[in-house]
Amino acid sequence: MVFANSLTMLVIGEVFCGIPWGVFQTLTTAYASEVCPIQLRGYLTAYVNLCWGVGILLSSGVVKATLPIASDWSWRLPFVLQWMWILPLALIVYYCPPSPWWLVRHGRLEEAENAVRRLTNQDIVGPDDARATVAMMVHTNELEKEASAGTTYIDCFRKTDRRRTEIVMMVFAMQLLSGQNLIGQGVQFLQTAGISTNTAFSLNMVLNSMFIIGTIFSWGLLALFGRRTLYTGGMASMCIVLFIIGGLAYIGTNSSIYAIGSLLIVLNFAYNATLGPICYTLIGEVSSTRLRQKSIVLSRIAYQIMNIICGIIVPRMLSPTAWNWGPKSGLFWGGSALLSTIYCYLRLPETKGRSYGELDLLFEHKVPAWRFKSTKADQFATHGV
């Protein structure tokens, strides 16, 4: 893409880059959910959102810095700078231990024990503890085999896995249905609200910093509240903020314009303290261990379909030469967030503190989402739930 001499060549380069990017987006969540103990699982999966935030903040800073360059290097330089990440990332991946869950599913139990020991403090966790951990993984894997023998994409829509796949796909799609896409179009949104271009780019930097600040804040919330509570509460909060933004658009004063800009930052903070990071935690926990990778792929496809739809309609909502809704589009996305909040209450289960075996039993016994937290489950008992 650095050496592209036409828009067509640039698009082709983006398409080829999209193939490994798609793999990275699905592998990271699956790996994070499989290498951590239950107590830390939520924090590491939520950390995926912070990584997105760091990348977005760095890229927006680079783009703002290259704006004054009056040549092709204004857009080529951001691509050049991405080469600096190849070697350090390759070294990190090379030295990362394999997932013990993946090794168990492939019958490589001794290697799984070695992986568990690499992932734990060997002064505290001895060989017997590692062996017991792998035995629990084997037991959970056998439970899932009994509930659903296959591991194809079709199996994601069979028996109890149909409900799990629906939830993970909706959790990812609702990231955009929450109105988050207005943040992605932050500069254009702020400009249509009446803010100058330079101020809009500066506020966009503040907007993007919320990815990092919000995710760090979410780690504290994860210790206090459950996943269902945070995701549903975050969606409800964004719904309220979006309706306020839409209402302020009818006032049209300078004060209301800057209030809209401030509320957009509040909206992004609410998103990144709840929906953004908790989404990855839920996707890693709701999907079954045998179908996790495929479930995450399907959930990401659902997200990208919504992303394409939003990519078509949001610019038209904001453009003065198209629908010209401007900040009034907050009312539309507020309604979308309201419907998503209702879905969360009815369908989104609480997964905090549950082992994968316990979650398998709760789904197998078709426990309603709002009863997951209070229902007792014992994967080693004869009756289970």
N, C-alpha and C positions, 0 to 999 in steps of 0.2 A: 504493500500500500504506500510505502514511503516513496517509491519510484513510479507510482501511477501517473500517467500522462493524460488520463481521461476519466470521466465519471464512471464509465462502464468498467474500466479496470479496477477502480476503487471499490465498486460494488462487488465485483467478483472476489477481490481480496477479502472483503468483509464476510462474504458467504463462506469462504474456506476457513477463515478464522472462527466462524460460528460453530463449526463441527467440534473442535476440541473444547471450545467454551461451553458448549452444551454438555459435554462429558464432565467437565470440571464442576458445573453447577449441580449435577446430580450426585457425583461421587463424594463431594465434601460433606454433605449432610449425612449420608449413609455411614461414612467412615467415622465422623464425629460421634454419632449415636452408638457406635459399636465398640469404641476403644475406651469409653469412660464408665466408671461405676455409676449406679443410679443417682447418688448424691450430687455428682458433678455433671451428669448428662445434660441437664438443662442449660448450664452455663456455657458448655463448649459448643453445643448446637446453636445457641443464641449468638455466640461469637462470630458465626458465619456472617450475620448481618453487619457486625462491626467491620469485618473485612471488606464487605461491599462499600461501607461508608468511607473507609480509608481510601479505597480506590476512586470513588466518586469525588471525594474532597480534593485529592491530589490532581485528578484530571481536570476538575473545574478551575483549580489554581493555575495549572499549566495553560489551559485555554485562555484564561483571563490575561496571563502574562504574555502570551503570544499574539493577542489581538492587535497591538500597535505595529507588528511587523508587516511592512508593506510589500510582501512577496509571497511566493508559494510556501516558504518555510513557516508561514503562520499556521498552516494546517499540517505540513509534513513533520515539523519538529515534535508535536505530541506523539506521533507514531514512532519516531526515532527513539525517544526516551523509554519506550516500553521494552526495548532490547535489554536494558540494564537488569531486568528482573529474571531473565532466562536462567543464568547460571546459579544464583542463590536458590531459586525455587527448585531447580533440578536436584541440587544437593540435599535440600530438605526432604524432598520426596524419596530420594534414594535411601536415606537413613531412617525413614519412618517405619515402625514395625507393622507387619500385616495385621488385618483385623482377625482376632481370634474367632469371631462368629463365622466369618467366611471360611476359615480353616476347618471349623467343626462341620459346617455344611458339606465340606468336601472330604470328610473322614480323616483329616490329618490332625489327630488329637494331640500327638506329642508336640507338633509344631505349635498348636494352639496353646498348650501349657507354656511353652517357651515365650510365646507372644505375650501371654498374661504376665509372666515374670518380668518381661521388659517394660511393661506398662505400669508396673507397681513398684513400690519400695521393697526391695528384696530383704531388707533388714526386718521388715514387719510381716510381709507376706512370704511364707515359705513354700516349698514344693507341694506340701499337702494342701495348702490353701489354694494354690493355683490349680491343682488337680480337682479340688472340690468345685471351683468356679467353672472349669471346663465341663464337669459332670452336670452342673446346672444348665449350662448351655446345650448340652446333648439332650437333656430331658425336655427343655423348651422346644428344641428342634423336632423331637419326636411328637410332642403335643401338636405342633403345627402340621406335621405330616399326617396325623390322624384326622385333623380338621380339614386339611386341603392338601391332597397328595401332590398336585402339580405345581410347577414353578414357571409357567409361561404367562404371557401378558393376558391371555384369556382367563387364566386362573385368578387374576386380580378382580374379576367381575363375577366370581362364583362363590356361593355359600356366604360365610361370614366375611370373606375378603371383599365382597361387593360393597358392604357398608364402609369398611375401612378405606377402600379406594375412593369412594365418593367423598369422604370427609377430607382426606389429604388433598384431593383435587380442588375442593371448595375452599379449603384453608389457604391454598396458594392463590386461587382466582380472586378470593375476597381481598387480597392485598390491593388489587386494583379497583375492585368494587367499592372499597372504602373511601375513594377519592384521592388516593395517594398519587394518581397520575397527574393531578394538578401540580404537585410538588415537582414531578419530573419535567413539567413544562414551566418551571418556576419563573424563568426570565420573561418568557412571553406573557405569563399570567400577570406578573407585576407590571409589565409595560402596558397591558390593556387596562390595568387598574389606574394608570396615570402616573406611574413612577418613571423617572428618567432612566435611560439605558445604563449609564455608569452605576447609578444607585441600585438598579435591578441586578446587575452582575455582582455587586458587593453583597447585597442581601442574599443572593443565591449561594455565595460562599458560606454565609451564616446558616442558611437552610441546610446545606450539605454537611456542615459540622454537627448537625443534630443526629446524623446517623451514628456518630461516635458517642456523643454525649448521651443520647437516648439509650443506646445499647448498654453502656456502662451502668446507667440508672436502672435498666431492666434487670440486671444481676441482683440488685438489692430487692426489687419487687418479686423476683423468682423465689427468694428465700421466705417471703411473707405470704405470697398468694399462689394459688394454683394456676395451671395453664389456661383452663377454661375461664376462670375469673378475669385474668389479665387480657385474654384475647377478646372476650365479649365486652368487658369494660372499656378497653381501648377503642373498639368499634363504636360503642355508644358515645364515647367522648368525641371521636372524630365526626360523628353524625351531628352532634350539637354545634361544634365549631364550624362545620360546613354550612349549616343553616344560618348561623350568625354572619358568616362571610357573604352568603347570598343576600341576606337582608341589608347589610351595609352597602351593597352595590347600588341600592336605590336612593341612597342619601347623596353621594357624589361630592362631598366636601373634601378639603385637604386632610382634615382629621380622619375622616372615614377611610380615605385612600391609604394612609399610613397604618391605620388600625387593621385594614385588610392584610397589608404586608406583615404586620406583627402576628396576626392570627395564623397566617400561612406558616410562620416559624413554629408557633404553638402546635399547629396541626402536624408538622413533621416531627416535632418532639414526641407528641402523643403516639404517633405511628411507630417511631423507632424505640420507644420505651415499652411498647406492647406488641402490636401486630407484627412488626418487622422481624424482631428476633424470636418471638414466641412461635411464629409460623414454622421456623426450622426445627424448633424443639418438638412441636406437635407432629410434624411430618415424620421425624425420626422415631417417634414413640408410638404413633397410632398404627403405622404399617407393620405387618408381620415381619419377622426377621428373615424368613425364606423368600418373601416377595418384596423386601424393602427397596432394593435398587430399582425394580420395575415400577413400584408404586411411586417412587420419587420422580422417575422419568415421566410417568403419566401426569403427576401433579404439576411438573414443570411445563408439560405440553399445555395443560389447562391454563396456566399462567400466561404462556406465550400467545395462546389464542386470544385471551382477554387483552393482552398487550397490543396485539395487532388491531383489535376492534377499537381500543382506546387511542391508539396511534392514528386512527382514521378520524374519529369523532372529536377528540379533545382539541386538536389544532383548529378545527372548524368552529367549535364552541367559542374559542378565544379570538379568532381572527376577525378584525373589523370588516373584512371584505367577504366573509362567509356568514355564519350565523350571528356573530357579534354578541354573544352572551356575556363575555368577559367574566368578572367575578360573580355574576348571577348564576353561572354554571354550578356554584356551590350548592344551590337549591336542588339541582338534579342529582349531584353526587351525595348530598345529604339524604335524599330519599333512598338512593342505592345503599348507603351505609345503614339506614334504618332497617331495610329488608334483610341485610346481612346480619344485623344484630339479632333479629328474630330467628334466623337460621341457626346462629351460634347457640342460642338458648335451647333450641329444640334438638339439635343434632351433634353439637360439639361435646365430647366427653372429657372428664378430668383424668389426666394421666400421671400427675405428680406423685412420686414415691412408689409407683407400681413397677414391678419387674415385668419383663416381656411375657413371661409365663402367666402372670396374673392378668395382664391385659388380654391375652389370648382367651382365657376363661370367661372374662367379662363379655367379650364380643361373641364368643360361642354361645353363651346363655342369653344373648340379646338383651342385655341390661340397658335400660333407657339412659341417654346421655346424662340427664340431671341426677341419676342415681349412682353413677360410677364412683363418686367420692365416698359415699356412705356404705356401699356394698362390700362385704368381706369376701375375699377370694384366696384360696389356698391351692396352689398348683400341685401340691404333693398329697392332697386329701383325695379320697375316693369320690366325693360329691363335687369338689371344686368350688362351687359358689353356693 
